[in-house]
């Protein structure tokens, strides 16, 4: 019996060490920022999305008002929404409200960080530093964990780095406002 227990313990330890490292939760005032990630970018790409979850554990609202990143010439908070059957992407000029007791998820196909005019490629395994500016919590430094090109969530390797175009949002018909 002891041998089986030891084998299970070793197997568990190996499984944990083989799992990809995900960004640590970042606390800023009443806010908890977790699951910060991005996708690897193909060579020459000039844009990347950033995704994360923001939980407001307080009793007063806050607002994500801007984002910045040294690796990008321009960074914005974006939303994707249907407008007369057409998916449109636009910057949220007034930021994104984080109501008390609520969780806001920035994810592919919805609200996200848009990093533009990239100065370098995002490679799987990289950590990309960004600064979030909140109305009340102030500036918060976060690292985006870079996943595979086709990743749909943190910890998703993106099908061994191969892009699954059926799962990727199609940006070809989007209009920027």
C-alpha positions in Angstrom: 0.0 0.0 0.0 2.8 2.4 0.8 4.3 2.0 -2.6 1.1 2.9 -4.3 0.7 6.0 -2.1 4.2 7.1 -3.0 3.6 6.5 -6.7 0.4 8.6 -6.5 2.2 11.3 -4.7 5.1 11.4 -7.2 2.6 11.3 -10.1 0.6 14.3 -8.6 3.9 16.2 -8.0 4.9 15.7 -11.7 1.5 16.7 -12.9 1.6 19.9 -11.0 5.1 20.8 -12.2 4.1 20.1 -15.8 1.2 22.5 -15.7 1.8 25.9 -17.3 2.5 28.7 -14.8 -0.4 31.1 -14.8 -0.2 34.7 -13.6 -0.7 35.3 -9.9 -3.7 37.2 -8.7 -3.0 40.9 -8.2 -4.8 42.8 -5.5 -5.4 46.6 -5.7 -7.7 48.1 -3.1 -11.0 46.1 -3.4 -10.1 44.7 -6.8 -8.6 41.3 -7.6 -7.2 40.8 -11.1 -6.7 37.2 -12.2 -6.2 35.0 -15.2 -4.3 37.7 -17.2 -3.2 36.3 -20.5 -2.7 36.9 -24.2 -2.0 34.8 -27.3 1.3 34.3 -29.1 1.4 36.5 -32.2 2.5 35.4 -35.7 5.7 37.1 -37.0 5.0 40.6 -38.2 1.7 41.0 -36.3 1.1 44.5 -35.1 -1.8 43.8 -32.8 -2.6 41.5 -29.8 -5.4 41.1 -27.4 -5.2 41.0 -23.6 -7.6 39.1 -21.4 -8.2 39.0 -17.7 -10.8 38.9 -14.9 -11.4 41.7 -12.5 -13.4 41.1 -9.3 -14.6 44.0 -7.2 -14.9 42.7 -3.6 -15.7 46.1 -2.2 -18.9 48.2 -1.8 -18.1 51.0 -4.2 -17.8 50.9 -8.0 -14.5 51.4 -9.8 -13.6 51.8 -13.4 -10.9 50.6 -15.7 -10.1 53.8 -17.5 -7.0 53.0 -19.5 -4.2 50.5 -20.2 -0.6 51.0 -21.3 2.2 48.6 -22.3 5.8 49.4 -23.2 5.7 46.8 -26.0 2.8 48.6 -27.7 2.7 52.0 -29.3 -1.0 52.2 -28.5 -3.2 50.3 -26.0 -7.0 50.6 -25.5 -9.9 48.9 -23.8 -12.2 47.5 -26.5 -15.6 46.0 -26.7 -16.9 43.7 -29.4 -20.7 43.8 -30.0 -23.2 42.9 -32.6 -24.7 45.9 -34.5 -27.4 45.0 -37.1 -25.9 41.5 -37.6 -22.3 42.8 -37.9 -19.7 42.3 -35.2 -18.1 45.6 -34.5 -15.1 46.4 -32.3 -14.6 49.8 -30.8 -12.6 51.4 -28.0 -14.4 52.1 -24.7 -13.5 55.8 -24.4 -15.1 56.1 -20.9 -13.5 52.9 -19.7 -15.2 49.8 -18.2 -17.3 49.9 -15.0 -16.4 47.3 -12.3 -19.5 47.3 -10.0 -19.3 46.3 -6.4 -19.6 42.6 -5.8 -19.3 41.9 -9.5 -16.8 40.2 -11.7 -15.9 41.5 -15.2 -14.2 39.1 -17.6 -12.2 40.4 -20.6 -12.2 37.5 -23.0 -11.9 36.6 -26.7 -15.0 37.7 -28.6 -16.0 40.3 -25.9 -14.4 43.1 -24.0 -10.6 42.9 -24.2 -7.4 44.9 -24.1 -6.2 45.9 -27.6 -2.5 46.3 -27.9 -1.5 48.0 -31.2 1.6 49.0 -33.0 3.5 46.1 -31.3 7.3 46.5 -31.0 7.9 42.8 -30.9 6.2 39.4 -31.2 4.5 37.6 -28.2 6.0 34.2 -27.9 4.3 31.3 -26.0 5.7 31.3 -22.4 6.5 35.0 -22.4 5.1 37.4 -19.7 4.0 40.7 -21.1 3.8 43.6 -18.6 0.9 46.0 -18.9 -0.3 48.7 -16.6 -4.0 49.1 -15.9 -5.3 52.5 -14.7 -8.3 52.4 -12.5 -10.4 55.4 -11.4 -10.1 54.5 -7.7 -7.5 51.7 -7.3 -5.0 53.7 -9.4 -2.2 52.1 -11.5 -1.9 48.4 -11.3 1.0 46.4 -12.9 -0.1 43.0 -14.4 1.7 40.4 -16.5 -0.1 38.7 -19.4 0.9 35.1 -19.7 1.3 34.3 -23.4 -0.4 31.2 -24.4 -0.4 29.4 -27.8 -1.7 31.2 -31.0 -5.1 29.5 -30.9 -5.6 29.5 -27.1 -9.2 30.3 -26.0 -8.4 30.6 -22.2 -5.4 30.7 -19.8 -3.6 27.4 -19.6 -4.8 26.5 -23.1 -1.8 25.7 -25.3 -3.7 26.5 -28.4 -3.7 23.0 -29.8 0.0 22.5 -29.6 0.6 25.9 -31.2 -1.6 25.2 -34.3 -4.2 27.8 -35.0 -7.8 26.6 -35.1 -9.4 29.2 -37.3 -12.9 28.0 -36.5 -12.5 29.1 -32.9 -10.7 32.4 -33.6 -12.9 35.5 -33.9 -13.0 36.7 -37.4 -11.8 40.3 -37.6 -12.2 40.6 -41.4 -15.7 42.1 -41.3 -15.2 44.4 -38.3 -15.4 48.1 -38.5 -13.4 50.3 -36.2 -15.3 53.3 -34.9 
